Amino acid sequence: MSDKTPKVPKSAATPASRLSYRGIFRTFLLLTSIYFFWRFLDTHVEKFYIFQPAPLHALVREALDLYPGQSAGSLEKVVDHIVTSLAETHGTRHINVDQKEWFFNNAGGAMGAMYVIHASVTEYLIVSLSSVHPVILCPFVRGKRSPRPRSLAPPLARKATRADTARTTISTFSMANNGRSHRVHWRRRCAPCFVLLFLPVSLTRQQVYPTGSVHHLKRGTIKQYKMHEGCFALEYARGWIPFMLPFGLADLLTSTLDLPTMWDTVRITGREMIRNLAVGKL
């Protein structure tokens, strides 16, 4: 008998290496299938939309004409008119009619308040409000408001909200509102509610969107925006909304650590998405 043991060919793979190759191949097939399935859905995503920018813009203009003014009461009436009209058109199964569900929003370096009118996998419709009047922010001292603190910043700088729009996979239509017409603004010599947008390719030119106008932030683009004091907007976004959630939660996780606000954001948005999925709205 020969003492020589059979030699294993160098090209032969071990069972462990075969398993690792199979795992990599299966993972590649899975990711490829998910990608092409998403691309297929992305080409048909418009079939899932129930809102259109033009009717929403007309509804905003109608509400501003019916309820002029910049008081809190005017804001409530404008929002109530928009929500009531949308509920009559689309039904309460798609519209959140609880107008008390305002909560803080920290995103893109700005802080404001928001109310979710609609949220689904492919659309959201919210009312976003910039910083409130400085008198409301003044602390109370023995039952009386303290004097307004001085600031070295220019007036428009301390009365505006600046932030990053974010570069996302959705298209956003923002409609600037505040319940006053241009004529009332200039007659009373008040700064009108308008949104300034800035692009780095145009260093000396700003895009100005006054009351009642609409701005379309196209998919994949990014800008810096500034909303002046007392300005609020109806923001309509279409696309794959879940991809937007990290932008909405990043500041809460890395900066403010405001867990109650983060819970409100996740709870209300998730609830509305599930509620729309339950009635067949993607």
C-alpha positions as CSV (number, residue, x, y, z in Angstrom):
1,M,0.0,0.0,0.0
2,S,1.2,3.5,-0.8
3,D,1.7,6.0,2.0
4,K,0.9,8.9,-0.3
5,T,-2.3,10.8,0.5
6,P,-4.3,12.2,-2.4
7,K,-3.6,15.8,-3.1
8,V,-6.5,18.3,-3.2
9,P,-6.4,20.5,-6.4
10,K,-5.6,24.1,-5.6
11,S,-8.6,25.3,-7.6
12,A,-11.1,23.4,-5.5
13,A,-13.1,25.7,-3.3
14,T,-13.9,24.8,0.3
15,P,-17.5,24.4,1.4
16,A,-17.3,27.7,3.4
17,S,-16.1,29.6,0.4
18,R,-18.9,28.2,-1.7
19,L,-21.4,29.4,0.9
20,S,-19.9,32.8,1.0
21,Y,-20.0,33.1,-2.8
22,R,-23.6,31.9,-2.8
23,G,-24.5,34.5,-0.2
24,I,-22.9,37.3,-2.1
25,F,-24.6,36.2,-5.3
26,R,-28.0,36.0,-3.6
27,T,-27.6,39.4,-2.0
28,F,-26.7,40.8,-5.3
29,L,-29.7,39.3,-7.0
30,L,-32.0,40.6,-4.1
31,L,-30.6,44.1,-4.3
32,T,-30.9,44.1,-8.1
33,S,-34.5,42.9,-8.0
34,I,-35.4,45.6,-5.4
35,Y,-33.8,48.3,-7.5
36,F,-35.6,47.3,-10.8
37,F,-38.9,46.9,-8.9
38,W,-38.4,50.4,-7.4
39,R,-37.6,51.7,-10.9
40,F,-40.8,50.1,-12.2
41,L,-42.9,51.7,-9.5
42,D,-41.1,55.0,-10.0
43,T,-42.2,55.2,-13.6
44,H,-45.8,54.7,-12.5
45,V,-45.8,56.7,-9.3
46,E,-48.0,59.4,-10.8
47,K,-50.9,57.0,-10.8
48,F,-51.0,57.1,-7.0
49,Y,-51.3,60.9,-6.7
50,I,-54.7,62.3,-5.5
51,F,-53.6,66.0,-5.3
52,Q,-52.6,68.3,-8.1
53,P,-50.6,71.6,-7.6
54,A,-52.9,73.9,-9.6
55,P,-56.1,73.2,-7.6
56,L,-54.2,73.4,-4.4
57,H,-52.8,76.8,-5.4
58,A,-56.2,78.0,-6.4
59,L,-57.6,76.9,-3.0
60,V,-54.8,78.8,-1.2
61,R,-55.6,82.0,-3.1
62,E,-59.3,81.6,-2.4
63,A,-58.6,81.2,1.3
64,L,-56.4,84.3,1.4
65,D,-59.0,86.3,-0.4
66,L,-61.8,85.2,2.0
67,Y,-59.8,85.8,5.2
68,P,-57.3,88.7,4.9
69,G,-55.2,89.7,7.8
70,Q,-52.1,88.4,9.7
71,S,-53.6,87.7,13.1
72,A,-53.8,84.2,14.7
73,G,-57.5,84.2,14.0
74,S,-57.0,84.8,10.3
75,L,-54.4,82.0,10.2
76,E,-56.8,79.6,11.8
77,K,-59.6,80.5,9.3
78,V,-57.3,80.1,6.3
79,V,-56.2,76.6,7.5
80,D,-59.7,75.6,8.4
81,H,-61.0,76.7,5.0
82,I,-58.3,74.6,3.2
83,V,-58.8,71.6,5.4
84,T,-62.6,71.7,5.1
85,S,-62.5,72.0,1.3
86,L,-60.0,69.2,1.0
87,A,-62.1,67.0,3.3
88,E,-65.2,67.6,1.1
89,T,-63.2,66.8,-2.1
90,H,-61.2,63.8,-1.0
91,G,-63.0,62.6,2.1
92,T,-61.8,62.4,5.7
93,R,-60.2,59.0,5.1
94,H,-57.4,60.9,3.3
95,I,-57.4,64.1,5.2
96,N,-56.4,64.7,8.8
97,V,-59.1,67.1,10.1
98,D,-57.7,67.4,13.6
99,Q,-56.4,71.0,13.4
100,K,-55.0,70.8,17.0
101,E,-52.2,68.5,15.9
102,W,-49.6,71.2,15.6
103,F,-46.0,70.2,16.6
104,F,-42.5,71.6,16.3
105,N,-40.4,70.7,13.4
106,N,-36.6,70.9,13.3
107,A,-35.2,70.2,9.8
108,G,-32.4,71.6,7.6
109,G,-31.2,73.9,10.4
110,A,-34.5,75.7,10.9
111,M,-37.2,75.4,13.6
112,G,-40.9,76.0,13.0
113,A,-44.3,74.4,13.5
114,M,-46.2,72.1,11.2
115,Y,-49.6,70.5,10.8
116,V,-49.9,67.3,8.7
117,I,-53.0,67.5,6.5
118,H,-52.1,64.4,4.5
119,A,-49.3,61.8,4.6
120,S,-48.9,58.7,2.5
121,V,-46.2,56.8,0.9
122,T,-46.2,58.9,-2.3
123,E,-47.6,62.3,-1.1
124,Y,-47.7,64.7,1.9
125,L,-49.5,67.9,2.4
126,I,-48.6,70.1,5.4
127,V,-48.9,73.6,6.7
128,S,-45.5,74.9,7.9
129,L,-45.3,78.0,10.1
130,S,-42.1,80.1,10.5
131,S,-41.1,81.7,13.8
132,V,-43.8,83.4,15.8
133,H,-44.0,87.0,16.7
134,P,-41.1,88.1,19.0
135,V,-43.5,89.4,21.6
136,I,-44.8,85.9,22.1
137,L,-41.3,84.6,22.6
138,C,-40.4,87.1,25.3
139,P,-40.2,85.5,28.8
140,F,-42.6,86.4,31.6
141,V,-41.2,88.1,34.7
142,R,-43.6,88.2,37.6
143,G,-46.7,88.1,35.4
144,K,-45.4,90.7,33.0
145,R,-43.6,90.3,29.7
146,S,-40.0,91.4,29.9
147,P,-38.8,94.0,27.4
148,R,-37.9,92.8,23.9
149,P,-34.2,91.8,23.9
150,R,-31.9,93.8,21.7
151,S,-30.0,92.2,18.9
152,L,-27.0,93.4,16.8
153,A,-28.4,91.5,13.8
154,P,-30.3,93.5,11.1
155,P,-34.1,93.5,11.5
156,L,-34.8,91.0,8.7
157,A,-32.1,88.7,10.0
158,R,-33.7,88.3,13.4
159,K,-37.2,88.0,11.9
160,A,-36.7,85.2,9.5
161,T,-36.2,81.5,9.3
162,R,-33.4,80.2,7.2
163,A,-32.8,76.6,6.3
164,D,-31.7,74.0,3.7
165,T,-34.3,72.5,1.4
166,A,-32.5,69.2,1.3
167,R,-31.7,67.2,-1.9
168,T,-34.4,64.5,-2.0
169,T,-36.2,62.1,-4.4
170,I,-39.4,64.1,-4.2
171,S,-40.8,67.2,-5.9
172,T,-42.1,69.9,-3.6
173,F,-44.6,72.7,-4.2
174,S,-44.5,75.5,-1.6
175,M,-47.3,78.1,-1.6
176,A,-46.5,81.2,0.5
177,N,-49.3,82.5,2.6
178,N,-50.1,84.8,5.5
179,G,-53.5,86.2,4.9
180,R,-52.5,89.7,3.6
181,S,-52.5,91.0,0.2
182,H,-49.6,93.0,-1.2
183,R,-51.6,96.2,-1.1
184,V,-52.2,95.9,2.7
185,H,-48.6,95.1,3.3
186,W,-47.2,98.2,1.5
187,R,-49.9,100.5,2.8
188,R,-49.2,99.6,6.4
189,R,-45.4,99.6,5.7
190,C,-45.0,96.1,7.0
191,A,-42.6,93.6,5.5
192,P,-44.7,91.2,3.3
193,C,-44.7,87.5,3.9
194,F,-42.4,86.2,1.2
195,V,-39.9,83.4,0.7
196,L,-36.3,84.0,-0.5
197,L,-34.5,81.3,-2.4
198,F,-30.8,81.2,-3.1
199,L,-28.7,79.2,-5.5
200,P,-24.8,79.1,-5.3
201,V,-24.6,79.5,-9.1
202,S,-26.3,82.9,-8.8
203,L,-24.5,84.8,-6.1
204,T,-26.2,88.2,-6.5
205,R,-29.7,87.0,-7.5
206,Q,-32.4,85.8,-5.2
207,Q,-35.7,84.3,-6.1
208,V,-38.5,86.1,-4.3
209,Y,-41.9,84.5,-3.8
210,P,-44.5,86.8,-2.4
211,T,-47.9,86.1,-0.7
212,G,-50.0,83.7,-2.7
213,S,-47.3,82.6,-5.1
214,V,-46.0,79.0,-5.6
215,H,-42.5,77.7,-5.8
216,H,-41.6,74.3,-7.4
217,L,-38.5,72.6,-6.0
218,K,-37.7,70.0,-8.6
219,R,-36.6,66.5,-7.7
220,G,-32.9,66.2,-6.9
221,T,-32.3,70.0,-6.6
222,I,-31.3,71.9,-3.5
223,K,-31.6,75.6,-2.4
224,Q,-31.4,77.8,0.7
225,Y,-34.6,79.4,1.7
226,K,-35.7,82.1,4.1
227,M,-39.2,82.6,5.5
228,H,-39.9,85.9,7.1
229,E,-41.6,86.4,10.4
230,G,-45.2,85.4,10.5
231,C,-45.0,83.6,7.2
232,F,-46.7,80.2,6.7
233,A,-46.9,78.0,3.7
234,L,-48.9,75.1,2.4
235,E,-46.3,72.5,1.3
236,Y,-47.2,69.7,-1.0
237,A,-44.6,67.0,-1.9
238,R,-44.9,64.1,-4.3
239,G,-42.6,61.2,-4.7
240,W,-41.3,58.6,-2.3
241,I,-42.0,60.2,1.0
242,P,-40.3,57.6,3.3
243,F,-36.9,58.7,1.9
244,M,-37.7,62.2,3.3
245,L,-38.0,61.0,6.9
246,P,-34.3,60.9,7.7
247,F,-34.0,64.6,6.8
248,G,-37.0,65.4,9.0
249,L,-35.5,63.5,12.0
250,A,-31.7,64.2,11.6
251,D,-31.7,67.5,13.6
252,L,-33.8,65.9,16.4
253,L,-31.3,63.0,16.6
254,T,-28.0,64.9,16.3
255,S,-28.8,68.3,17.8
256,T,-31.9,69.0,19.8
257,L,-32.5,65.5,21.2
258,D,-36.1,66.5,21.6
259,L,-37.6,63.0,22.0
260,P,-41.3,64.1,22.5
261,T,-41.2,66.1,19.3
262,M,-39.5,63.2,17.5
263,W,-42.3,60.9,18.8
264,D,-45.0,63.3,17.6
265,T,-43.3,63.4,14.1
266,V,-43.1,59.7,13.8
267,R,-46.5,59.0,15.4
268,I,-48.6,61.4,13.4
269,T,-46.8,60.8,10.0
270,G,-46.7,57.0,10.5
271,R,-50.4,56.9,11.6
272,E,-51.5,58.9,8.5
273,M,-49.4,56.7,6.2
274,I,-50.9,53.5,7.7
275,R,-54.4,55.0,7.6
276,N,-54.0,55.7,3.8
277,L,-52.5,52.3,3.1
278,A,-55.5,50.7,4.8
279,V,-57.9,52.3,2.2
280,G,-55.7,51.5,-0.7
281,K,-53.8,54.8,-1.1
282,L,-50.1,54.2,-1.7
